[in-house]
Amino acid sequence: MLLRTFGWSFAITVVGLALAGVLWGWQGLAIVGILSILEISLSFDNAVINAGILRKMNAFWQKIFLTVGILIAVFGMRLVFPVVIVAVTAKMGPIEAVNLAINDKPQYEHLVTAAHPAIAAFGGMFLLMIFLDFIFEEREHKWLGWLERPLAKMGKLDMLSVIIALVVLMVTAMTVATDVAHGGGDKSATVLLSGVAGLLTYLVVGGISGYFEDKLEEAEEDEDEDGPAEKTAAASKRSGVSGVGLAGKAAFFMFLYLEVIDASFSFDGVISAFAITNDIFEMALGLGIGAMYIRSLTVFLVRKGTLDDYVYLEHGAHYAIGALAVILLITIKYEIPEVVTGLIGVVLIAMSFWSSVRKNRQEAKLGENSRAEPEVTSGV
């Protein structure tokens, strides 16, 4: 199963590193390898989040996520996105932006870095909404009960996450965005506009995905209550549900939601990559190899049922998302080393994994003790 899931990632790694060696020599080979490791370390929490969504989809859409999705992730976010950012912010044509990226790499890097406040505000707000909606929702399993119980009660207030996100955005615009190191000057208006765009993107894409998820639940309830196959099939057709997961419109919008999440996670990786190289092709190849491993890891978590076995993993990943959202907003003005960003996510997920292991051991021990207790029989 391991080879089947990670086979393409292994193959692309070999081909990609060989191509890097041929095109750019040993230095290019080393840069691509470092970028691959950087992407994996920064995006491990992304795999856990993606797995929580992907397990609701059927096998066909899981394959789409691994094929079409990886093309969007590699060529869209790691190659085309930086060029588009330069074209929009510098008000130049796409062909001119590509020529700049190839022939004037220092200027290209400067323009991408100057666009960082807008990128960080958009991605930071999108990820912050994911985190807030998670912690304000009532859940069966609570990792940090002392914190999550009161927050779940507060979450009964309508639109609380949106209100908090807007407050955070306004505070960011009035503090760290007033004197920005990236590009210089006051970027308050840019940060506000980009942050609102990130918030609206989350509400629109997440709202549509949630609508179809509700349809899925209705179809399952019809199946449980009514029984007849005809009614179940009709409900499934309306909701876009197949017998083994989301399909149709439901899966399509869930796929879009996954891609937006991946895009938000990739922002810090793309910006951080400029500390290593300003060659867009080296960057795309290195980050693309890393992105492929994240995709494979997502599918592996789904097929192994890891999130069901280790119930606190999603908690750790969402706390890592919250930390990444805050870090993105802080980096509008201040530099934060990539190792800090990567380690925070790894540590939080590792802690949640260990808590899950302890919980499983305790439950297993209780089960053994209950079976070992002798039966009490009454006698005369």
C-alpha positions in Angstrom: 0.0 0.0 0.0 2.9 2.4 0.8 4.4 1.9 -2.6 1.0 2.3 -4.4 0.3 5.5 -2.5 3.8 7.1 -2.7 4.9 5.5 -5.9 4.3 8.5 -8.1 6.0 10.8 -5.5 9.1 8.6 -5.5 9.2 8.5 -9.3 8.8 12.2 -9.7 11.5 12.8 -7.0 14.0 10.7 -9.0 13.1 12.3 -12.3 12.9 15.8 -10.8 16.3 15.6 -9.1 17.9 14.1 -12.2 16.4 16.9 -14.3 17.7 19.5 -11.8 21.2 18.0 -12.0 21.2 18.0 -15.8 19.9 21.6 -16.1 21.6 23.3 -13.2 24.4 21.0 -12.0 25.1 20.0 -8.4 24.1 23.4 -7.0 20.7 23.2 -8.7 20.2 19.6 -7.5 20.9 20.7 -3.9 18.5 23.7 -4.2 15.7 21.6 -5.5 16.2 19.0 -2.8 16.2 21.7 -0.1 13.0 23.2 -1.5 11.3 19.9 -1.5 12.1 19.3 2.2 11.0 22.9 3.0 7.7 22.4 1.3 7.0 19.1 3.2 8.0 20.5 6.6 5.8 23.6 6.1 2.8 21.7 4.7 2.5 18.6 6.8 -0.5 20.1 8.6 -2.0 20.7 5.2 -2.1 17.0 4.6 -4.0 16.3 7.8 -6.6 19.0 7.0 -6.9 17.7 3.4 -7.4 14.2 4.6 -10.3 15.2 6.8 -12.1 16.6 3.7 -10.9 14.0 1.2 -12.3 11.1 3.1 -15.8 12.4 2.4 -15.2 12.1 -1.3 -15.5 9.0 -3.5 -12.5 7.2 -5.2 -12.9 9.1 -8.5 -12.6 12.5 -6.9 -9.7 11.3 -4.8 -7.9 10.4 -8.0 -8.8 13.9 -9.4 -7.2 15.4 -6.3 -4.0 13.5 -7.0 -3.9 14.2 -10.8 -5.6 17.5 -11.7 -5.1 18.8 -8.2 -1.4 18.3 -8.3 -1.2 20.0 -11.7 -2.9 23.0 -10.2 -0.7 22.9 -7.1 2.6 22.6 -9.0 2.1 24.7 -12.1 -0.7 27.0 -10.8 0.5 27.9 -7.4 4.3 27.3 -7.6 5.0 28.5 -11.1 2.1 30.7 -12.5 1.0 32.3 -9.3 4.2 34.2 -8.6 4.2 35.5 -12.2 0.6 36.6 -11.9 1.3 38.4 -8.7 4.1 40.3 -10.3 2.0 41.1 -13.4 -0.9 42.4 -11.2 1.1 44.4 -8.7 3.6 45.9 -11.2 0.8 46.5 -13.7 2.5 44.7 -16.6 1.5 42.1 -19.1 1.9 38.4 -18.3 4.5 37.9 -21.1 6.5 40.9 -19.7 6.3 39.3 -16.2 7.6 36.0 -17.5 10.5 37.7 -19.3 11.3 39.6 -16.1 11.3 36.3 -14.1 13.7 34.7 -16.6 16.0 37.6 -17.5 15.9 39.9 -14.4 15.6 37.6 -11.4 16.6 40.1 -8.7 13.9 42.6 -9.9 11.4 39.8 -10.1 12.1 38.7 -6.6 11.8 42.3 -5.4 8.4 42.7 -7.0 7.1 39.4 -5.5 8.4 40.4 -2.1 6.7 43.8 -2.4 3.4 42.0 -3.0 3.8 40.0 0.2 1.5 42.1 2.4 -1.5 41.4 0.1 -0.6 37.7 -0.2 -0.1 37.3 3.6 -3.4 39.2 4.4 -5.4 37.0 2.0 -3.9 33.7 3.1 -3.8 34.7 6.7 -7.5 35.5 6.9 -8.6 32.4 4.9 -6.6 30.1 7.3 -7.8 32.0 10.3 -11.4 31.4 9.4 -10.7 27.6 9.1 -9.2 27.6 12.6 -11.9 29.7 14.2 -14.7 27.7 12.7 -13.0 24.5 14.1 -12.5 25.7 17.6 -16.0 27.2 17.9 -17.7 24.0 16.9 -19.0 21.5 19.4 -17.1 18.2 18.9 -17.2 14.7 20.4 -13.5 14.6 21.1 -11.7 17.5 22.8 -8.0 17.7 22.9 -7.5 20.7 25.1 -10.8 20.4 27.0 -10.1 23.4 29.3 -10.0 25.6 26.2 -12.3 23.9 23.7 -15.3 23.5 26.0 -15.9 27.2 26.7 -15.0 28.1 23.1 -17.6 25.6 21.8 -20.2 27.3 24.0 -19.2 30.7 22.7 -19.5 29.3 19.1 -23.3 29.1 19.5 -23.3 32.9 18.8 -24.0 33.4 15.1 -21.1 34.8 12.9 -18.7 34.9 15.9 -15.8 33.6 13.8 -16.4 36.3 11.2 -16.5 39.0 13.8 -13.3 37.9 15.4 -11.6 37.6 12.0 -12.6 41.1 11.1 -11.4 42.5 14.4 -8.0 40.7 13.8 -7.8 42.2 10.3 -8.5 45.7 11.5 -5.9 45.4 14.3 -3.4 44.1 11.7 -4.1 46.9 9.3 -3.7 49.5 12.1 -0.5 48.1 13.5 1.8 45.9 11.4 0.6 47.2 8.1 1.2 50.9 8.8 5.0 50.6 8.3 5.8 47.7 6.1 9.3 46.5 5.4 8.3 44.6 2.2 7.9 47.4 -0.3 7.9 50.1 2.3 5.2 52.6 3.3 1.7 52.3 4.6 -0.1 49.1 3.3 -3.2 49.4 5.5 -5.6 49.7 2.6 -3.9 46.9 0.7 -4.0 44.6 3.8 -7.7 45.4 4.5 -8.8 44.8 0.9 -6.8 41.6 0.6 -7.9 40.4 4.0 -11.6 41.0 3.2 -11.1 39.1 -0.2 -9.7 36.1 1.7 -12.6 36.2 4.2 -15.2 36.4 1.3 -13.4 33.6 -0.5 -13.7 31.4 2.5 -17.3 32.2 3.1 -18.3 31.6 -0.6 -16.4 28.4 -1.2 -16.9 27.0 2.3 -20.6 28.0 2.2 -21.2 26.1 -1.1 -19.3 23.1 0.2 -21.2 23.1 3.4 -24.5 23.3 1.5 -23.7 20.1 -0.4 -22.5 18.5 2.8 -25.9 19.2 4.3 -27.4 17.5 1.3 -25.2 14.5 2.0 -26.5 14.2 5.5 -30.1 14.5 4.4 -29.6 11.7 1.9 -28.1 9.5 4.6 -31.0 10.3 7.0 -33.5 9.3 4.2 -31.6 6.0 3.7 -31.7 5.2 7.5 -35.4 6.2 8.0 -37.2 5.3 4.8 -35.3 2.3 3.5 -36.6 2.0 -0.1 -33.8 1.9 -2.6 -35.6 4.2 -5.0 -35.9 7.0 -2.5 -32.3 6.7 -1.4 -31.1 6.8 -5.0 -33.2 9.9 -5.7 -31.8 11.6 -2.6 -28.3 10.6 -3.6 -28.8 12.0 -7.1 -30.0 15.3 -5.7 -27.2 15.7 -3.3 -24.4 14.4 -5.5 -23.7 11.4 -3.2 -22.5 8.0 -4.3 -22.6 5.0 -2.1 -18.9 5.4 -1.1 -18.6 9.2 -0.8 -19.3 12.6 -2.2 -19.7 12.8 -6.0 -21.1 15.2 -8.6 -21.6 18.8 -7.6 -20.9 18.1 -4.0 -17.5 16.6 -4.7 -16.7 19.4 -7.3 -17.2 22.2 -4.8 -15.4 20.2 -2.1 -12.5 19.9 -4.6 -12.5 23.7 -5.1 -12.4 24.2 -1.4 -9.4 21.8 -1.1 -7.6 23.7 -3.8 -8.2 27.1 -2.1 -6.9 25.6 1.2 -3.8 24.3 -0.6 -3.3 27.7 -2.2 -3.4 29.4 1.2 -0.9 26.9 2.6 1.4 27.4 -0.3 1.8 31.2 0.2 4.4 30.9 2.9 6.3 28.2 1.0 6.5 30.3 -2.2 7.6 33.4 -0.3 10.1 31.4 1.8 11.6 29.8 -1.3 13.0 33.2 -2.4 15.4 33.0 0.6 16.9 30.0 -1.2 16.6 30.8 -5.0 14.9 33.4 -7.2 14.8 31.0 -10.2 11.1 30.3 -10.8 11.8 27.0 -12.5 14.0 25.7 -9.7 11.3 26.9 -7.3 8.5 25.2 -9.1 10.3 21.9 -9.4 11.5 21.8 -5.8 8.2 22.9 -4.3 6.3 20.7 -6.7 8.1 17.6 -5.5 7.2 18.5 -2.0 3.6 19.2 -2.9 3.4 15.7 -4.5 4.4 14.1 -1.2 1.8 16.1 0.7 -0.8 14.9 -1.8 0.3 11.3 -1.4 0.4 11.6 2.4 -3.2 13.0 2.3 -4.4 9.9 0.4 -2.4 7.6 2.7 -4.1 9.1 5.8 -7.5 8.6 4.2 -6.9 5.0 3.1 -5.4 4.0 6.5 -8.2 5.6 8.4 -5.5 7.4 10.5 -7.8 10.3 11.5 -10.3 7.8 12.9 -7.6 5.9 14.8 -5.9 9.1 16.1 -8.7 11.4 17.0 -6.6 14.4 18.1 -4.6 14.7 14.8 -7.2 17.1 13.3 -7.0 19.2 16.4 -3.3 19.5 16.2 -3.5 20.4 12.5 -6.1 23.1 13.1 -4.0 24.6 15.9 -1.1 24.6 13.5 -3.3 26.4 11.0 -4.2 29.1 13.5 -0.5 29.5 14.3 0.3 29.8 10.6 -2.5 32.4 10.1 -1.0 34.6 12.8 2.5 34.1 11.5 1.4 35.2 8.0 -0.2 38.4 9.4 2.9 39.1 11.5 5.2 38.7 8.4 3.5 41.6 6.8 6.0 43.7 8.7 8.4 41.3 10.5 10.7 38.5 9.2 10.1 35.1 10.8 12.5 32.3 9.9 11.0 29.4 7.9 12.3 26.9 10.5 10.0 28.5 13.1 7.0 28.2 10.9 7.7 24.6 10.0 8.6 23.5 13.6 5.4 25.0 15.1 3.2 22.8 12.8 5.3 19.7 13.3 5.4 20.1 17.1 1.6 20.7 17.4 0.8 17.7 15.2 3.4 15.5 17.1 1.8 16.5 20.4 -1.7 15.7 19.1 -0.5 12.4 17.8 1.0 11.4 21.1 -2.2 12.4 22.9 -4.1 10.2 20.6 -1.8 7.3 21.2 -2.2 7.7 25.0 -5.9 7.9 24.6 -5.9 4.6 22.6 -3.7 2.9 25.2 -5.9 4.0 28.0 -9.1 2.8 26.3 -7.4 -0.5 25.4 -6.3 -1.0 29.0 -9.8 -0.2 30.3 -11.2 -2.8 27.8 -8.8 -5.4 29.0 -9.6 -4.7 32.7 -13.3 -5.0 32.0 -12.9 -8.4 30.3 -10.6 -9.6 33.1 -13.2 -8.9 35.8 -14.8 -12.2 37.0 -18.4 -12.6 36.5 -20.5 -12.3 39.7 -23.0 -15.1 40.1 -25.6 -15.4 42.8 -26.0 -18.6 44.7 -28.1 -20.1 47.5 
